[in-house]
């Protein structure tokens, strides 16, 4: 139960446990605060050194290293799930456990998993207070980073997180990425980049999850929440994807997360998503509910402006009226009542998600990291990215 597993985490994949400090509630009552670094085992020494510099930590800060065994343990995979995995381990992180401040995540060179996806997964795993910075020396998907973050947190704590919570946390990221793929592949949406679709998917999942944790709904009510939220975003999901989201949220509901413990973090995540949606807002305006309502107002103002223009153009000049009075035709303007009768009256603005109106993602400036070594790469949004999870691998589904 997350109520009993509140953590305060400051993640940096690299660990410093000198002068341990006891923090508040944990699985056993108290746990150590501290910092740690988590590095992928596929990194070179120079790449690791550059990441240490980027994270701003001492060169001698202790670190843990993520490989197949770490991922299997932390993500609840089958023992043979990665036997045929040929991708690399590059995602790294700085993790710091704290006793207040909620979950704060930043990232660089991560193409698919958003900061909000990481933050929500950490809440689900039982980590409620932490600072995490995820990065790699070149563009990566970020899907393997969660394993290192969770392993680093447990190293700091000196005890393990709930296996059930960690499995659901991984499933949460997987499901959010599936929603993002469906949004991207829907031709009715003019959303044509993975980053935009991931941002919209993060918003949808965060809104659904917050309401589920807050209200503890039954399965029927969870289905209605999913419908309401996706409608607010102007997104239509397949029945199969809705069912997967519903199943995930039922599992989240069963964790009995105390909303009072995470409401501030959930609010911060929502605000971050709203900021990120500013960049995706153009696409949403072109494809969704925002556009249809916005266009109605534009048409209304255009029509009204044309009516005013015609009203003044049609008023005859006084001198001309005296000489050509018989040739003029009087122009009668419509009454206010007639004009109002001609306008639509059934616009429901309540369904317009305000988060679509106030949004932009703050992105970190690029830091100088070493050039990528020769490695398998794949094209994502026009950027070469490390093939952490080989798309031709059957094991991709396990980690994805």
Long-range contacts (C-beta under 8 A, 24 or more apart in sequence): 1-162, 1-255, 1-256, 2-123, 2-124, 2-126, 2-128, 2-165, 2-255, 2-256, 2-257, 2-258, 2-261, 3-256, 3-257, 3-258, 3-261, 5-126, 5-161, 5-162, 5-165, 6-126, 6-128, 6-129, 6-261, 7-31, 7-97, 7-126, 7-127, 7-128, 7-129, 7-130, 7-153, 7-157, 7-161, 8-33, 8-97, 8-98, 8-99, 8-100, 8-101, 8-127, 8-128, 8-129, 8-130, 9-95, 9-96, 9-97, 9-98, 9-103, 9-122, 9-127, 9-129, 9-130, 9-131, 9-132, 9-149, 9-153, 9-156, 10-34, 10-35, 10-94, 10-95, 10-96, 10-97, 10-98, 10-130, 10-131, 10-132, 11-36, 11-38, 11-93, 11-94, 11-95, 11-96, 11-97, 11-130, 11-131, 11-132, 11-133, 11-134, 11-149, 11-152, 11-153, 12-36, 12-37, 12-38, 12-55, 12-57, 12-61, 12-93, 12-94, 12-95, 12-96, 12-131, 12-132, 12-133, 12-152, 13-37, 13-38, 13-39, 13-51, 13-55, 13-63, 13-64, 13-66, 13-92, 13-93, 13-94, 13-95, 13-134, 13-148, 13-149, 13-152, 14-38, 14-39, 14-52, 14-55, 14-57, 14-61, 14-62, 14-63, 14-94, 14-95, 15-61, 15-62, 15-63, 15-64, 15-95, 15-152, 15-155, 15-156, 16-57, 16-58, 16-61, 16-62, 17-62, 17-155, 17-156, 23-97, 23-98, 23-99, 23-129, 24-99, 26-157, 26-159, 27-126, 27-157, 27-159, 27-160, 27-161, 27-162, 28-159, 31-97, 31-156, 31-157, 31-158, 31-159, 32-97, 32-156, 32-157, 32-158, 33-96, 33-97, 33-98, 33-99, 33-156, 34-96, 34-97, 34-156, 35-61, 35-94, 35-95, 35-96, 35-97, 35-156, 36-61, 36-62, 36-63, 36-64, 36-94, 36-95, 36-96, 36-152, 36-153, 36-155, 36-156, 37-61, 37-62, 37-63, 37-64, 37-92, 37-93, 37-94, 37-95, 37-152, 38-63, 38-64, 38-65, 38-66, 38-92, 38-93, 38-95, 38-145, 38-148, 38-149, 38-151, 38-152, 39-63, 39-64, 39-65, 39-66, 39-92, 39-148, 40-65, 40-66, 40-88, 40-89, 40-90, 40-91, 40-92, 40-136, 40-144, 40-148, 41-65, 41-66, 41-67, 41-89, 42-88, 42-89, 42-90, 42-375, 43-89, 43-90, 43-92, 43-137, 44-370, 44-373, 46-370, 47-137, 47-369, 47-370, 47-373, 48-92, 50-137, 50-368, 50-369, 50-370, 51-92, 51-135, 51-136, 51-137, 51-369, 54-108, 54-135, 54-367, 54-369, 55-94, 55-133, 55-135, 57-94, 64-148, 64-151, 64-152, 64-155, 66-91, 66-144, 66-147, 66-148, 66-151, 70-147, 70-148, 70-151, 71-144, 71-147, 71-399, 73-147, 73-151, 74-146, 74-147, 74-148, 74-150, 74-151, 74-166, 75-146, 75-147, 75-166, 75-167, 75-170, 75-398, 75-399, 76-163, 76-166, 76-167, 76-170, 77-398, 77-399, 78-398, 81-395, 81-398, 82-395, 82-398, 82-399, 83-395, 84-393, 84-394, 84-395, 85-389, 85-390, 85-393, 85-395, 85-399, 86-376, 86-390, 86-393, 87-376, 87-387, 87-388, 87-389, 87-390, 87-393, 87-396, 88-375, 88-376, 88-386, 88-387, 88-388, 89-144, 89-388, 90-136, 90-137, 90-138, 90-140, 90-144, 90-386, 90-388, 91-134, 91-135, 91-136, 91-140, 91-141, 91-142, 91-143, 91-144, 91-145, 91-148, 91-388, 92-134, 92-135, 92-136, 92-145, 92-148, 93-132, 93-133, 93-134, 93-135, 93-145, 93-148, 93-149, 93-152, 94-131, 94-132, 94-133, 95-130, 95-131, 95-132, 95-149, 95-152, 95-153, 95-156, 96-130, 96-131, 96-132, 97-127, 97-129, 97-130, 97-153, 97-156, 97-157, 98-129, 98-130, 98-131, 99-129, 100-129, 101-129, 101-131, 102-128, 102-129, 102-262, 102-264, 102-265, 102-268, 103-127, 103-128, 103-129, 103-130, 103-132, 103-265, 103-269, 104-130, 104-131, 104-132, 104-268, 105-132, 105-133, 105-134, 106-132, 106-133, 106-134, 106-364, 107-133, 107-134, 107-135, 107-142, 107-364, 108-133, 108-134, 108-135, 108-136, 108-364, 108-366, 108-367, 109-135, 109-136, 109-137, 109-138, 109-139, 109-140, 109-369, 110-134, 110-135, 110-136, 110-139, 110-140, 110-141, 110-142, 110-145, 111-139, 111-140, 111-141, 111-142, 111-194, 111-195, 111-380, 111-381, 111-383, 111-385, 112-141, 112-142, 112-143, 112-177, 112-180, 112-194, 112-198, 112-380, 113-141, 113-142, 113-143, 113-145, 113-146, 113-173, 113-177, 113-198, 114-198, 114-199, 114-202, 114-276, 115-272, 116-202, 116-203, 116-206, 116-269, 116-272, 116-273, 116-276, 117-172, 117-173, 117-176, 117-177, 117-198, 117-202, 117-205, 118-142, 118-145, 118-146, 118-149, 118-173, 119-265, 119-269, 120-172, 120-176, 120-202, 120-205, 120-206, 120-209, 120-269, 121-146, 121-169, 121-170, 121-172, 121-173, 122-149, 122-169, 123-257, 123-262, 123-265, 123-266, 124-165, 124-168, 124-169, 124-172, 124-252, 124-255, 124-257, 125-150, 125-161, 125-162, 125-165, 125-166, 125-169, 126-161, 126-162, 126-165, 127-153, 127-161, 128-261, 128-262, 128-265, 135-369, 136-386, 137-369, 137-370, 137-372, 138-369, 138-372, 138-384, 138-385, 138-386, 139-380, 139-383, 139-384, 139-385, 139-386, 140-385, 140-386, 140-388, 141-380, 141-385, 141-386, 141-388, 141-389, 142-388, 143-173, 143-177, 143-388, 143-389, 143-399, 143-400, 144-388, 144-389, 144-399, 146-170, 146-173, 164-255, 165-255, 168-248, 168-251, 168-252, 168-255, 171-248, 171-251, 172-205, 172-209, 172-248, 172-252, 174-400, 175-205, 175-244, 175-245, 175-248, 176-201, 176-202, 176-205, 177-201, 177-400, 178-241, 178-244, 179-204, 179-205, 179-237, 179-241, 179-245, 182-237, 182-238, 182-241, 183-235, 186-235, 186-236, 188-236, 188-287, 189-234, 189-235, 189-283, 189-287, 189-288, 190-283, 190-286, 190-287, 191-280, 191-283, 191-284, 191-287, 192-283, 193-381, 194-380, 194-381, 195-280, 195-381, 196-279, 196-280, 196-283, 199-273, 199-276, 199-277, 199-279, 199-280, 199-361, 200-233, 200-235, 200-277, 200-280, 200-284, 202-273, 202-276, 203-233, 203-270, 203-273, 203-274, 203-276, 203-277, 203-355, 204-229, 204-230, 204-233, 204-235, 205-245, 206-266, 206-269, 206-270, 206-273, 207-232, 207-270, 208-245, 208-249, 209-249, 209-252, 209-266, 210-266, 210-270, 212-249, 212-252, 212-253, 213-252, 213-253, 213-257, 213-259, 213-262, 213-266, 214-259, 214-263, 216-253, 217-253, 219-246, 219-250, 222-246, 222-249, 222-250, 222-253, 225-249, 231-289, 231-351, 232-289, 232-351, 232-352, 232-353, 233-284, 233-288, 233-289, 233-353, 233-356, 234-284, 234-287, 234-288, 234-289, 234-290, 235-288, 270-355, 272-361, 273-355, 273-359, 274-355, 274-358, 274-359, 275-359, 275-360, 275-361, 275-362, 276-359, 276-360, 276-361, 277-355, 277-356, 277-359, 277-360, 277-361, 278-358, 278-359, 278-360, 278-361, 279-359, 279-360, 279-361, 280-359, 281-356, 281-357, 281-359, 281-360, 284-356, 288-356, 289-351, 289-352, 289-353, 290-352, 290-356, 290-357, 293-347, 293-349, 293-352, 296-344, 296-347, 300-343, 304-339, 307-333, 307-334, 307-339
